[in-house]
Amino acid sequence: MTRVLLIGIDPKLIDFTNVPGVDAEQVKAAAARSDKAMRDLGLEQVNCTIDLGETAEATLTDAVAKGPFDCVMIGAGVRVLPEHTVLFEKVINIVHRELPTTPFAFNTSPDNTPDAILRVTGGR
């Protein structure tokens, strides 16, 4: 079974001001759809929901210890919002240090998370 570590910021902590037409409830609903699609595909996921930095490193370190993983997915809330650049850098460095041979997958929305994981893992 393919094991995936999904890393994302708690949506209620994200300022969606610069993301028109998106809010925390929409992100949560899309994540729930993605979670179901992944289960339906037989993908085992470990969710790591981080805050904006207060405990993010400790939370992530605890999650990567649950490895091994076949893939790591870092959500767009971490990756694409400029105000989270330093947090993204910390996330990448922790994952790289702790899981140096595990590939990354990147989605463009929660709805295509399973596709991104299958693309990277080759459907293992």
N, CA, C and O atoms as CSV, one atom per row, in Angstrom:
chain,resi,resn,atom,element,x,y,z
A,1,MET,N,N,0.843,-1.180,0.000
A,1,MET,CA,C,0.000,0.000,0.000
A,1,MET,C,C,0.891,1.247,0.000
A,1,MET,O,O,1.887,1.306,0.721
A,2,THR,N,N,0.531,2.220,-0.797
A,2,THR,CA,C,1.259,3.483,-0.863
A,2,THR,C,C,0.929,4.332,0.357
A,2,THR,O,O,-0.237,4.593,0.654
A,3,ARG,N,N,1.984,4.760,1.063
A,3,ARG,CA,C,1.830,5.622,2.251
A,3,ARG,C,C,2.261,7.036,1.895
A,3,ARG,O,O,3.332,7.254,1.328
A,4,VAL,N,N,1.412,7.984,2.237
A,4,VAL,CA,C,1.644,9.377,1.877
A,4,VAL,C,C,1.556,10.257,3.112
A,4,VAL,O,O,0.636,10.119,3.919
A,5,LEU,N,N,2.520,11.166,3.256
A,5,LEU,CA,C,2.464,12.185,4.296
A,5,LEU,C,C,1.924,13.461,3.665
A,5,LEU,O,O,2.528,14.013,2.746
A,6,LEU,N,N,0.782,13.923,4.165
A,6,LEU,CA,C,0.155,15.150,3.664
A,6,LEU,C,C,0.381,16.254,4.691
A,6,LEU,O,O,-0.036,16.137,5.844
A,7,ILE,N,N,1.039,17.318,4.267
A,7,ILE,CA,C,1.372,18.424,5.161
A,7,ILE,C,C,0.598,19.659,4.721
A,7,ILE,O,O,0.671,20.065,3.561
A,8,GLY,N,N,-0.138,20.250,5.645
A,8,GLY,CA,C,-0.883,21.456,5.312
A,8,GLY,C,C,-1.120,22.314,6.532
A,8,GLY,O,O,-1.077,21.842,7.668
A,9,ILE,N,N,-1.369,23.568,6.278
A,9,ILE,CA,C,-1.705,24.507,7.347
A,9,ILE,C,C,-3.182,24.366,7.669
A,9,ILE,O,O,-4.007,24.194,6.772
A,10,ASP,N,N,-3.508,24.438,8.933
A,10,ASP,CA,C,-4.901,24.446,9.354
A,10,ASP,C,C,-5.600,25.592,8.611
A,10,ASP,O,O,-5.215,26.749,8.779
A,11,PRO,N,N,-6.612,25.296,7.795
A,11,PRO,CA,C,-7.241,26.337,6.970
A,11,PRO,C,C,-7.784,27.521,7.764
A,11,PRO,O,O,-7.841,28.637,7.246
A,12,LYS,N,N,-8.180,27.295,9.007
A,12,LYS,CA,C,-8.734,28.418,9.777
A,12,LYS,C,C,-7.656,29.446,10.134
A,12,LYS,O,O,-7.981,30.543,10.590
A,13,LEU,N,N,-6.391,29.111,9.936
A,13,LEU,CA,C,-5.294,30.034,10.233
A,13,LEU,C,C,-4.835,30.838,9.020
A,13,LEU,O,O,-4.024,31.754,9.150
A,14,ILE,N,N,-5.354,30.495,7.842
A,14,ILE,CA,C,-4.902,31.134,6.606
A,14,ILE,C,C,-5.723,32.385,6.312
A,14,ILE,O,O,-6.947,32.383,6.440
A,15,ASP,N,N,-5.036,33.449,5.918
A,15,ASP,CA,C,-5.680,34.676,5.471
A,15,ASP,C,C,-5.951,34.530,3.971
A,15,ASP,O,O,-5.024,34.574,3.162
A,16,PHE,N,N,-7.208,34.359,3.610
A,16,PHE,CA,C,-7.584,34.139,2.222
A,16,PHE,C,C,-7.866,35.445,1.469
A,16,PHE,O,O,-8.426,35.413,0.374
A,17,THR,N,N,-7.492,36.572,2.032
A,17,THR,CA,C,-7.744,37.874,1.411
A,17,THR,C,C,-7.222,37.935,-0.017
A,17,THR,O,O,-7.890,38.475,-0.899
A,18,ASN,N,N,-6.043,37.391,-0.250
A,18,ASN,CA,C,-5.439,37.454,-1.585
A,18,ASN,C,C,-5.695,36.205,-2.425
A,18,ASN,O,O,-5.024,35.972,-3.430
A,19,VAL,N,N,-6.678,35.404,-1.999
A,19,VAL,CA,C,-7.052,34.202,-2.746
A,19,VAL,C,C,-8.551,34.322,-3.039
A,19,VAL,O,O,-9.371,33.750,-2.321
A,20,PRO,N,N,-8.904,35.058,-4.083
A,20,PRO,CA,C,-10.312,35.334,-4.376
A,20,PRO,C,C,-11.135,34.062,-4.544
A,20,PRO,O,O,-10.706,33.103,-5.185
A,21,GLY,N,N,-12.313,34.080,-3.959
A,21,GLY,CA,C,-13.248,32.983,-4.139
A,21,GLY,C,C,-12.936,31.738,-3.326
A,21,GLY,O,O,-13.562,30.700,-3.538
A,22,VAL,N,N,-11.984,31.813,-2.400
A,22,VAL,CA,C,-11.626,30.653,-1.585
A,22,VAL,C,C,-11.703,31.046,-0.121
A,22,VAL,O,O,-11.297,32.141,0.268
A,23,ASP,N,N,-12.232,30.131,0.687
A,23,ASP,CA,C,-12.239,30.351,2.127
A,23,ASP,C,C,-11.939,29.037,2.840
A,23,ASP,O,O,-11.824,27.990,2.203
A,24,ALA,N,N,-11.815,29.095,4.142
A,24,ALA,CA,C,-11.425,27.924,4.935
A,24,ALA,C,C,-12.417,26.770,4.777
A,24,ALA,O,O,-12.005,25.613,4.697
A,25,GLU,N,N,-13.696,27.064,4.732
A,25,GLU,CA,C,-14.703,26.000,4.609
A,25,GLU,C,C,-14.591,25.288,3.263
A,25,GLU,O,O,-14.756,24.070,3.194
A,26,GLN,N,N,-14.315,26.027,2.207
A,26,GLN,CA,C,-14.143,25.408,0.893
A,26,GLN,C,C,-12.909,24.508,0.874
A,26,GLN,O,O,-12.934,23.424,0.290
A,27,VAL,N,N,-11.843,24.957,1.507
A,27,VAL,CA,C,-10.622,24.148,1.566
A,27,VAL,C,C,-10.882,22.875,2.368
A,27,VAL,O,O,-10.446,21.795,1.969
A,28,LYS,N,N,-11.580,22.988,3.483
A,28,LYS,CA,C,-11.898,21.798,4.291
A,28,LYS,C,C,-12.760,20.809,3.507
A,28,LYS,O,O,-12.526,19.602,3.565
A,29,ALA,N,N,-13.745,21.310,2.780
A,29,ALA,CA,C,-14.617,20.434,1.988
A,29,ALA,C,C,-13.830,19.737,0.883
A,29,ALA,O,O,-14.014,18.544,0.643
A,30,ALA,N,N,-12.953,20.482,0.210
A,30,ALA,CA,C,-12.135,19.884,-0.850
A,30,ALA,C,C,-11.181,18.842,-0.264
A,30,ALA,O,O,-10.959,17.795,-0.872
A,31,ALA,N,N,-10.623,19.121,0.898
A,31,ALA,CA,C,-9.724,18.153,1.547
A,31,ALA,C,C,-10.484,16.884,1.912
A,31,ALA,O,O,-9.946,15.784,1.780
A,32,ALA,N,N,-11.717,17.018,2.367
A,32,ALA,CA,C,-12.521,15.833,2.701
A,32,ALA,C,C,-12.791,14.994,1.455
A,32,ALA,O,O,-12.736,13.766,1.510
A,33,ARG,N,N,-13.082,15.652,0.330
A,33,ARG,CA,C,-13.283,14.921,-0.928
A,33,ARG,C,C,-11.991,14.203,-1.333
A,33,ARG,O,O,-12.016,13.051,-1.765
A,34,SER,N,N,-10.873,14.902,-1.185
A,34,SER,CA,C,-9.580,14.322,-1.530
A,34,SER,C,C,-9.271,13.121,-0.643
A,34,SER,O,O,-8.810,12.088,-1.129
A,35,ASP,N,N,-9.525,13.255,0.652
A,35,ASP,CA,C,-9.286,12.147,1.588
A,35,ASP,C,C,-10.084,10.911,1.176
A,35,ASP,O,O,-9.561,9.797,1.187
A,36,LYS,N,N,-11.344,11.111,0.816
A,36,LYS,CA,C,-12.182,9.983,0.398
A,36,LYS,C,C,-11.641,9.364,-0.890
A,36,LYS,O,O,-11.555,8.141,-1.004
A,37,ALA,N,N,-11.278,10.201,-1.857
A,37,ALA,CA,C,-10.744,9.691,-3.129
A,37,ALA,C,C,-9.466,8.887,-2.886
A,37,ALA,O,O,-9.247,7.855,-3.520
A,38,MET,N,N,-8.637,9.358,-1.980
A,38,MET,CA,C,-7.397,8.631,-1.691
A,38,MET,C,C,-7.689,7.286,-1.038
A,38,MET,O,O,-7.076,6.277,-1.388
A,39,ARG,N,N,-8.615,7.269,-0.099
A,39,ARG,CA,C,-9.001,5.990,0.516
A,39,ARG,C,C,-9.556,5.030,-0.532
A,39,ARG,O,O,-9.232,3.842,-0.534
A,40,ASP,N,N,-10.399,5.561,-1.426
A,40,ASP,CA,C,-10.991,4.735,-2.478
A,40,ASP,C,C,-9.918,4.138,-3.394
A,40,ASP,O,O,-10.104,3.054,-3.946
A,41,LEU,N,N,-8.809,4.840,-3.550
A,41,LEU,CA,C,-7.697,4.348,-4.370
A,41,LEU,C,C,-6.749,3.438,-3.590
A,41,LEU,O,O,-5.790,2.908,-4.151
A,42,GLY,N,N,-7.017,3.261,-2.307
A,42,GLY,CA,C,-6.155,2.409,-1.486
A,42,GLY,C,C,-4.883,3.090,-1.031
A,42,GLY,O,O,-3.916,2.418,-0.675
A,43,LEU,N,N,-4.867,4.415,-1.037
A,43,LEU,CA,C,-3.706,5.150,-0.572
A,43,LEU,C,C,-3.835,5.395,0.927
A,43,LEU,O,O,-4.866,5.873,1.398
A,44,GLU,N,N,-2.790,5.068,1.666
A,44,GLU,CA,C,-2.792,5.315,3.105
A,44,GLU,C,C,-2.170,6.677,3.356
A,44,GLU,O,O,-1.053,6.950,2.917
A,45,GLN,N,N,-2.891,7.520,4.057
A,45,GLN,CA,C,-2.381,8.868,4.287
A,45,GLN,C,C,-2.201,9.149,5.766
A,45,GLN,O,O,-2.977,8.702,6.611
A,46,VAL,N,N,-1.155,9.901,6.048
A,46,VAL,CA,C,-0.914,10.435,7.379
A,46,VAL,C,C,-1.016,11.941,7.223
A,46,VAL,O,O,-0.216,12.557,6.520
A,47,ASN,N,N,-2.003,12.529,7.883
A,47,ASN,CA,C,-2.206,13.968,7.784
A,47,ASN,C,C,-1.395,14.680,8.854
A,47,ASN,O,O,-1.417,14.299,10.024
A,48,CYS,N,N,-0.685,15.710,8.443
A,48,CYS,CA,C,0.087,16.545,9.352
A,48,CYS,C,C,-0.402,17.977,9.167
A,48,CYS,O,O,-0.033,18.656,8.210
A,49,THR,N,N,-1.236,18.420,10.099
A,49,THR,CA,C,-1.777,19.765,10.041
A,49,THR,C,C,-0.943,20.650,10.951
A,49,THR,O,O,-0.867,20.434,12.161
A,50,ILE,N,N,-0.317,21.657,10.340
A,50,ILE,CA,C,0.575,22.523,11.090
A,50,ILE,C,C,-0.048,23.899,11.301
A,50,ILE,O,O,-1.000,24.289,10.625
A,51,ASP,N,N,0.523,24.616,12.257
A,51,ASP,CA,C,0.119,26.000,12.466
A,51,ASP,C,C,1.063,26.902,11.679
A,51,ASP,O,O,1.786,26.427,10.804
A,52,LEU,N,N,1.063,28.168,11.974
A,52,LEU,CA,C,1.869,29.121,11.210
A,52,LEU,C,C,3.298,29.244,11.713
A,52,LEU,O,O,4.028,30.136,11.280
A,53,GLY,N,N,3.707,28.375,12.607
A,53,GLY,CA,C,5.103,28.381,13.018
A,53,GLY,C,C,5.351,28.146,14.490
A,53,GLY,O,O,6.450,27.750,14.876
A,54,GLU,N,N,4.354,28.382,15.318
A,54,GLU,CA,C,4.550,28.247,16.757
A,54,GLU,C,C,4.958,26.826,17.135
A,54,GLU,O,O,5.893,26.630,17.911
A,55,THR,N,N,4.260,25.841,16.589
A,55,THR,CA,C,4.579,24.432,16.873
A,55,THR,C,C,4.756,23.617,15.607
A,55,THR,O,O,4.836,22.390,15.664
A,56,ALA,N,N,4.819,24.286,14.463
A,56,ALA,CA,C,4.858,23.591,13.173
A,56,ALA,C,C,6.030,22.627,13.068
A,56,ALA,O,O,5.857,21.498,12.608
A,57,GLU,N,N,7.214,23.048,13.484
A,57,GLU,CA,C,8.390,22.187,13.347
A,57,GLU,C,C,8.265,20.932,14.211
A,57,GLU,O,O,8.581,19.834,13.752
A,58,ALA,N,N,7.815,21.080,15.430
A,58,ALA,CA,C,7.651,19.919,16.316
A,58,ALA,C,C,6.570,18.987,15.787
A,58,ALA,O,O,6.738,17.767,15.807
A,59,THR,N,N,5.468,19.548,15.316
A,59,THR,CA,C,4.378,18.744,14.762
A,59,THR,C,C,4.856,17.958,13.549
A,59,THR,O,O,4.558,16.771,13.415
A,60,LEU,N,N,5.592,18.615,12.672
A,60,LEU,CA,C,6.093,17.954,11.469
A,60,LEU,C,C,7.127,16.890,11.817
A,60,LEU,O,O,7.115,15.807,11.232
A,61,THR,N,N,8.012,17.179,12.750
A,61,THR,CA,C,9.022,16.198,13.161
A,61,THR,C,C,8.353,14.946,13.709
A,61,THR,O,O,8.796,13.833,13.426
A,62,ASP,N,N,7.294,15.115,14.486
A,62,ASP,CA,C,6.547,13.957,14.995
A,62,ASP,C,C,5.914,13.170,13.851
A,62,ASP,O,O,5.913,11.939,13.874
A,63,ALA,N,N,5.378,13.863,12.858
A,63,ALA,CA,C,4.714,13.188,11.732
A,63,ALA,C,C,5.701,12.414,10.879
A,63,ALA,O,O,5.410,11.283,10.490
A,64,VAL,N,N,6.866,12.987,10.575
A,64,VAL,CA,C,7.815,12.270,9.709
A,64,VAL,C,C,8.364,11.033,10.409
A,64,VAL,O,O,8.801,10.090,9.750
A,65,ALA,N,N,8.344,11.031,11.732
A,65,ALA,CA,C,8.798,9.857,12.483
A,65,ALA,C,C,7.862,8.662,12.282
A,65,ALA,O,O,8.223,7.534,12.615
A,66,LYS,N,N,6.675,8.897,11.746
A,66,LYS,CA,C,5.708,7.822,11.482
A,66,LYS,C,C,5.980,7.126,10.154
A,66,LYS,O,O,5.227,6.244,9.742
A,67,GLY,N,N,7.079,7.533,9.474
A,67,GLY,CA,C,7.454,6.953,8.184
A,67,GLY,C,C,7.836,5.507,8.332
A,67,GLY,O,O,7.817,4.967,9.438
A,68,PRO,N,N,8.183,4.869,7.235
A,68,PRO,CA,C,8.509,5.475,5.946
A,68,PRO,C,C,7.265,5.841,5.139
A,68,PRO,O,O,6.159,5.363,5.392
A,69,PHE,N,N,7.497,6.704,4.165
A,69,PHE,CA,C,6.458,7.148,3.255
A,69,PHE,C,C,6.932,6.963,1.828
A,69,PHE,O,O,8.129,7.008,1.545
A,70,ASP,N,N,5.982,6.756,0.937
A,70,ASP,CA,C,6.294,6.642,-0.484
A,70,ASP,C,C,6.281,8.001,-1.169
A,70,ASP,O,O,6.790,8.158,-2.279
A,71,CYS,N,N,5.689,8.984,-0.487
A,71,CYS,CA,C,5.536,10.299,-1.093
A,71,CYS,C,C,5.186,11.302,0.006
A,71,CYS,O,O,4.560,10.952,1.007
A,72,VAL,N,N,5.598,12.542,-0.197
A,72,VAL,CA,C,5.222,13.647,0.694
A,72,VAL,C,C,4.532,14.709,-0.147
A,72,VAL,O,O,5.054,15.147,-1.172
A,73,MET,N,N,3.357,15.113,0.299
A,73,MET,CA,C,2.594,16.171,-0.374
A,73,MET,C,C,2.553,17.372,0.564
A,73,MET,O,O,2.135,17.257,1.716
A,74,ILE,N,N,2.989,18.521,0.063
A,74,ILE,CA,C,2.935,19.763,0.819
A,74,ILE,C,C,1.866,20.635,0.184
A,74,ILE,O,O,1.943,20.970,-0.998
A,75,GLY,N,N,0.876,20.996,0.975
A,75,GLY,CA,C,-0.266,21.734,0.452
A,75,GLY,C,C,0.060,23.136,-0.023
A,75,GLY,O,O,1.067,23.726,0.367
A,76,ALA,N,N,-0.812,23.656,-0.872
A,76,ALA,CA,C,-0.618,24.969,-1.475
A,76,ALA,C,C,-0.601,26.090,-0.441
A,76,ALA,O,O,0.078,27.097,-0.639
A,77,GLY,N,N,-1.329,25.932,0.650
A,77,GLY,CA,C,-1.315,26.960,1.683
A,77,GLY,C,C,0.077,27.198,2.236
A,77,GLY,O,O,0.416,28.315,2.629
A,78,VAL,N,N,0.879,26.148,2.265
A,78,VAL,CA,C,2.272,26.261,2.708
A,78,VAL,C,C,3.128,26.799,1.568
A,78,VAL,O,O,3.980,27.662,1.779
A,79,ARG,N,N,2.901,26.290,0.360
A,79,ARG,CA,C,3.806,26.534,-0.768
A,79,ARG,C,C,3.638,27.869,-1.470
A,79,ARG,O,O,4.633,28.496,-1.833
A,80,VAL,N,N,2.400,28.323,-1.672
A,80,VAL,CA,C,2.192,29.402,-2.638
A,80,VAL,C,C,1.922,30.782,-2.047
A,80,VAL,O,O,2.025,31.781,-2.758
A,81,LEU,N,N,1.587,30.857,-0.788
A,81,LEU,CA,C,1.317,32.173,-0.216
A,81,LEU,C,C,2.635,32.796,0.249
A,81,LEU,O,O,3.323,32.227,1.095
A,82,PRO,N,N,2.984,33.951,-0.294
A,82,PRO,CA,C,4.285,34.555,0.016
A,82,PRO,C,C,4.563,34.716,1.510
A,82,PRO,O,O,5.708,34.603,1.947
A,83,GLU,N,N,3.533,34.974,2.278
A,83,GLU,CA,C,3.733,35.155,3.719
A,83,GLU,C,C,4.148,33.864,4.428
A,83,GLU,O,O,4.539,33.897,5.595
A,84,HIS,N,N,4.066,32.736,3.733
A,84,HIS,CA,C,4.445,31.449,4.327
A,84,HIS,C,C,5.765,30.920,3.775
A,84,HIS,O,O,6.089,29.750,3.980
A,85,THR,N,N,6.523,31.746,3.087
A,85,THR,CA,C,7.781,31.302,2.481
A,85,THR,C,C,8.753,30.732,3.501
A,85,THR,O,O,9.341,29.677,3.264
A,86,VAL,N,N,8.933,31.403,4.625
A,86,VAL,CA,C,9.873,30.910,5.647
A,86,VAL,C,C,9.379,29.577,6.212
A,86,VAL,O,O,10.176,28.668,6.446
A,87,LEU,N,N,8.079,29.459,6.429
A,87,LEU,CA,C,7.515,28.203,6.913
A,87,LEU,C,C,7.730,27.103,5.876
A,87,LEU,O,O,8.110,25.990,6.238
A,88,PHE,N,N,7.496,27.386,4.605
A,88,PHE,CA,C,7.719,26.411,3.536
A,88,PHE,C,C,9.174,25.950,3.537
A,88,PHE,O,O,9.449,24.757,3.405
A,89,GLU,N,N,10.083,26.867,3.681
A,89,GLU,CA,C,11.499,26.536,3.737
A,89,GLU,C,C,11.795,25.581,4.893
A,89,GLU,O,O,12.535,24.611,4.728
A,90,LYS,N,N,11.219,25.856,6.056
A,90,LYS,CA,C,11.420,24.974,7.217
A,90,LYS,C,C,10.848,23.589,6.956
A,90,LYS,O,O,11.474,22.582,7.284
A,91,VAL,N,N,9.660,23.539,6.367
A,91,VAL,CA,C,9.019,22.254,6.067
A,91,VAL,C,C,9.898,21.444,5.118
A,91,VAL,O,O,10.164,20.267,5.365
A,92,ILE,N,N,10.345,22.069,4.043
A,92,ILE,CA,C,11.194,21.368,3.069
A,92,ILE,C,C,12.454,20.845,3.744
A,92,ILE,O,O,12.841,19.696,3.530
A,93,ASN,N,N,13.087,21.663,4.543
A,93,ASN,CA,C,14.339,21.246,5.171
A,93,ASN,C,C,14.152,20.118,6.177
A,93,ASN,O,O,15.000,19.229,6.264
A,94,ILE,N,N,13.072,20.134,6.931
A,94,ILE,CA,C,12.806,19.034,7.862
A,94,ILE,C,C,12.547,17.741,7.097
A,94,ILE,O,O,13.118,16.700,7.419
A,95,VAL,N,N,11.686,17.809,6.085
A,95,VAL,CA,C,11.379,16.597,5.319
A,95,VAL,C,C,12.636,16.083,4.624
A,95,VAL,O,O,12.901,14.881,4.638
A,96,HIS,N,N,13.397,16.964,4.027
A,96,HIS,CA,C,14.626,16.549,3.333
A,96,HIS,C,C,15.611,15.899,4.309
A,96,HIS,O,O,16.236,14.891,3.980
A,97,ARG,N,N,15.748,16.464,5.487
A,97,ARG,CA,C,16.667,15.907,6.481
A,97,ARG,C,C,16.196,14.535,6.978
A,97,ARG,O,O,17.000,13.610,7.105
A,98,GLU,N,N,14.915,14.406,7.255
A,98,GLU,CA,C,14.376,13.190,7.880
A,98,GLU,C,C,13.971,12.111,6.882
A,98,GLU,O,O,14.006,10.924,7.207
A,99,LEU,N,N,13.595,12.504,5.690
A,99,LEU,CA,C,13.128,11.558,4.660
A,99,LEU,C,C,13.854,11.852,3.345
A,99,LEU,O,O,13.209,12.183,2.350
A,100,PRO,N,N,15.182,11.735,3.326
A,100,PRO,CA,C,15.960,12.232,2.183
A,100,PRO,C,C,15.691,11.545,0.851
A,100,PRO,O,O,15.985,12.123,-0.196
A,101,THR,N,N,15.149,10.345,0.852
A,101,THR,CA,C,14.914,9.657,-0.423
A,101,THR,C,C,13.437,9.646,-0.825
A,101,THR,O,O,13.076,9.056,-1.843
A,102,THR,N,N,12.595,10.290,-0.039
A,102,THR,CA,C,11.161,10.289,-0.323
A,102,THR,C,C,10.829,11.401,-1.310
A,102,THR,O,O,11.169,12.560,-1.074
A,103,PRO,N,N,10.164,11.055,-2.420
A,103,PRO,CA,C,9.814,12.086,-3.401
A,103,PRO,C,C,8.680,12.987,-2.919
A,103,PRO,O,O,7.874,12.600,-2.074
A,104,PHE,N,N,8.640,14.185,-3.471
A,104,PHE,CA,C,7.576,15.141,-3.201
A,104,PHE,C,C,6.571,15.104,-4.347
A,104,PHE,O,O,6.926,14.845,-5.497
A,105,ALA,N,N,5.306,15.368,-4.010
A,105,ALA,CA,C,4.263,15.578,-5.005
A,105,ALA,C,C,3.634,16.927,-4.707
A,105,ALA,O,O,3.531,17.330,-3.549
A,106,PHE,N,N,3.216,17.621,-5.753
A,106,PHE,CA,C,2.581,18.918,-5.561
A,106,PHE,C,C,1.279,18.968,-6.343
A,106,PHE,O,O,1.230,18.633,-7.527
A,107,ASN,N,N,0.235,19.391,-5.660
A,107,ASN,CA,C,-1.076,19.530,-6.283
A,107,ASN,C,C,-1.310,20.992,-6.645
A,107,ASN,O,O,-0.530,21.868,-6.271
A,108,THR,N,N,-2.375,21.240,-7.365
A,108,THR,CA,C,-2.781,22.617,-7.627
A,108,THR,C,C,-4.062,22.956,-6.881
A,108,THR,O,O,-4.450,24.121,-6.791
A,109,SER,N,N,-4.721,21.919,-6.342
A,109,SER,CA,C,-5.892,22.086,-5.479
A,109,SER,C,C,-6.081,20.763,-4.733
A,109,SER,O,O,-5.574,19.730,-5.170
A,110,PRO,N,N,-6.803,20.787,-3.615
A,110,PRO,CA,C,-7.041,19.515,-2.917
A,110,PRO,C,C,-7.707,18.472,-3.804
A,110,PRO,O,O,-7.525,17.271,-3.604
A,111,ASP,N,N,-8.485,18.936,-4.790
A,111,ASP,CA,C,-9.195,17.990,-5.657
A,111,ASP,C,C,-8.276,17.156,-6.541
A,111,ASP,O,O,-8.670,16.074,-6.975
A,112,ASN,N,N,-7.053,17.633,-6.822
A,112,ASN,CA,C,-6.168,16.812,-7.651
A,112,ASN,C,C,-4.998,16.212,-6.862
A,112,ASN,O,O,-3.992,15.799,-7.440
A,113,THR,N,N,-5.147,16.171,-5.547
A,113,THR,CA,C,-4.118,15.534,-4.711
A,113,THR,C,C,-3.889,14.074,-5.094
A,113,THR,O,O,-2.737,13.680,-5.277
A,114,PRO,N,N,-4.932,13.254,-5.223
A,114,PRO,CA,C,-4.686,11.848,-5.596
A,114,PRO,C,C,-3.946,11.713,-6.932
A,114,PRO,O,O,-3.067,10.863,-7.073
A,115,ASP,N,N,-4.300,12.543,-7.899
A,115,ASP,CA,C,-3.619,12.487,-9.200
A,115,ASP,C,C,-2.135,12.799,-9.066
A,115,ASP,O,O,-1.298,12.128,-9.670
A,116,ALA,N,N,-1.813,13.807,-8.281
A,116,ALA,CA,C,-0.410,14.184,-8.088
A,116,ALA,C,C,0.359,13.062,-7.406
A,116,ALA,O,O,1.498,12.774,-7.773
A,117,ILE,N,N,-0.252,12.433,-6.424
A,117,ILE,CA,C,0.424,11.339,-5.717
A,117,ILE,C,C,0.644,10.156,-6.643
A,117,ILE,O,O,1.729,9.575,-6.662
A,118,LEU,N,N,-0.372,9.795,-7.408
A,118,LEU,CA,C,-0.225,8.684,-8.351
A,118,LEU,C,C,0.820,8.998,-9.425
A,118,LEU,O,O,1.560,8.115,-9.857
A,119,ARG,N,N,0.872,10.246,-9.845
A,119,ARG,CA,C,1.858,10.663,-10.843
A,119,ARG,C,C,3.279,10.433,-10.313
A,119,ARG,O,O,4.145,9.945,-11.040
A,120,VAL,N,N,3.508,10.779,-9.067
A,120,VAL,CA,C,4.846,10.684,-8.477
A,120,VAL,C,C,5.202,9.253,-8.075
A,120,VAL,O,O,6.342,8.818,-8.242
A,121,THR,N,N,4.226,8.533,-7.548
A,121,THR,CA,C,4.514,7.180,-7.050
A,121,THR,C,C,4.358,6.125,-8.121
A,121,THR,O,O,4.740,4.974,-7.908
A,122,GLY,N,N,3.815,6.480,-9.249
A,122,GLY,CA,C,3.578,5.490,-10.295
A,122,GLY,C,C,2.483,4.514,-9.930
A,122,GLY,O,O,2.399,3.413,-10.475
A,123,GLY,N,N,1.631,4.944,-8.980
A,123,GLY,CA,C,0.494,4.114,-8.582
A,123,GLY,C,C,0.861,2.943,-7.691
A,123,GLY,O,O,0.085,1.996,-7.561
A,124,ARG,N,N,2.050,2.996,-7.065
A,124,ARG,CA,C,2.460,1.888,-6.167
A,124,ARG,C,C,1.418,1.607,-5.130
A,124,ARG,O,O,1.596,0.715,-4.301
